[in-house]
Amino acid sequence: MVRRAFTMRLKPGSLATYKMHHDAIWAEMIAELEKSGIADMTIFENDPVLVMYSVITDVEAWDRLWHSEVHDRWAVLMSPLMEFNSDGIVNSTELREVFHLETNAGK
């Protein structure tokens, strides 16, 4: 498994609608995430900055999702809320991992 994180940017005033869509995420989007190899995803916000953390099966997982028909439809919902590139993929900056620690706490 690979840990991957990146930042994204919301357009002003978009956080509530962005959260509403994610709180009601489509079952078919969840299936597409799973099919693409995205095992775990968490989004943090410091409006307008979003930080997405994910655990993926391989380094191509996000590219598979971003080029799927389901993601294309999801992008239509997100495009008024977020900054996108001209290719229809969210404008994001990958973060480099500099430290990771797992302990036995809570196990």
matplotlib code that plots the C-alpha trace (Angstrom):
import matplotlib.pyplot as plt

x = [0.0, 1.1, 0.3, -0.4, -1.4, -2.0, -3.5, -6.4, -8.1, -11.7, -13.3, -14.5, -17.7, -17.7, -16.9, -20.5, -21.6, -18.4, -18.9, -22.6, -21.7, -19.1, -21.5, -23.8, -21.2, -22.6, -22.4, -21.0, -18.3, -17.3, -17.3, -15.1, -12.7, -12.4, -12.0, -9.3, -7.3, -8.1, -8.4, -8.7, -9.3, -9.5, -9.9, -8.9, -9.8, -8.4, -10.7, -9.9, -7.1, -8.0, -5.5, -6.4, -4.7, -5.1, -3.9, -3.8, -2.8, -0.3, 0.9, -1.5, -4.7, -5.5, -4.9, -7.3, -10.0, -9.4, -9.9, -13.1, -16.6, -17.9, -15.2, -16.0, -19.6, -18.3, -16.1, -19.2, -20.5, -17.1, -16.0, -18.0, -16.5, -12.9, -10.0, -9.6, -7.0, -8.0, -7.9, -10.8, -8.7, -8.6, -5.7, -3.6, -0.1, 1.3, 2.8, 6.0, 6.0, 8.8, 7.8, 5.5, 5.1, 2.7, 2.5, 0.5, -1.7, -5.3, -4.6]
y = [0.0, 3.5, 6.7, 9.7, 13.2, 16.4, 19.8, 21.3, 24.7, 25.6, 28.6, 31.2, 30.3, 26.7, 24.7, 24.0, 22.7, 20.7, 19.0, 18.4, 16.5, 14.4, 13.7, 12.2, 10.6, 8.3, 4.6, 4.3, 6.8, 4.6, 1.5, 3.4, 4.5, 0.9, -0.4, 2.2, 1.0, 3.8, 2.0, 4.9, 8.6, 11.5, 15.2, 17.9, 21.6, 25.0, 26.9, 27.4, 24.8, 21.1, 18.4, 14.9, 11.9, 8.5, 5.0, 3.4, 0.0, 1.4, 4.8, 4.8, 4.5, 8.2, 8.4, 5.5, 7.3, 10.7, 9.2, 7.3, 8.1, 8.3, 10.8, 12.9, 13.2, 14.0, 16.7, 18.4, 18.8, 19.9, 22.3, 25.2, 24.6, 23.9, 24.9, 22.5, 22.2, 22.5, 18.7, 18.4, 17.0, 18.9, 21.3, 19.6, 19.6, 16.4, 16.5, 14.6, 12.3, 13.3, 11.2, 8.3, 6.4, 3.7, 2.6, 0.0, 2.5, 1.6, -2.0]
z = [0.0, -0.8, 1.2, -1.0, 0.0, -2.0, -1.6, -3.6, -3.5, -3.1, -4.7, -2.2, -0.4, -1.6, 1.5, 2.7, -0.7, -1.2, 2.2, 1.4, -1.8, 0.0, 2.9, 0.2, -1.9, -4.7, -4.2, -7.7, -6.8, -3.8, -6.1, -8.6, -5.9, -4.8, -8.3, -9.0, -5.9, -3.4, -0.1, 2.3, 1.8, 4.2, 3.4, 5.8, 5.2, 6.1, 3.8, 1.0, 1.2, 1.2, 2.1, 0.8, 2.4, 0.9, 1.0, -2.5, -3.9, -6.4, -7.7, -10.7, -8.6, -8.7, -12.4, -13.0, -11.0, -12.6, -16.1, -15.3, -16.5, -12.9, -12.0, -15.1, -13.8, -10.2, -11.7, -13.1, -9.6, -8.2, -11.0, -9.7, -6.2, -6.9, -9.0, -12.0, -14.8, -18.4, -18.7, -16.2, -13.4, -10.1, -9.7, -7.0, -5.6, -4.4, -0.9, -0.1, 2.9, 5.3, 8.4, 9.2, 12.5, 13.5, 17.1, 19.0, 20.7, 20.5, 19.3]

ax = plt.figure().add_subplot(projection="3d")
ax.plot(x, y, z, "-o")
ax.set_aspect("equal")
plt.show()
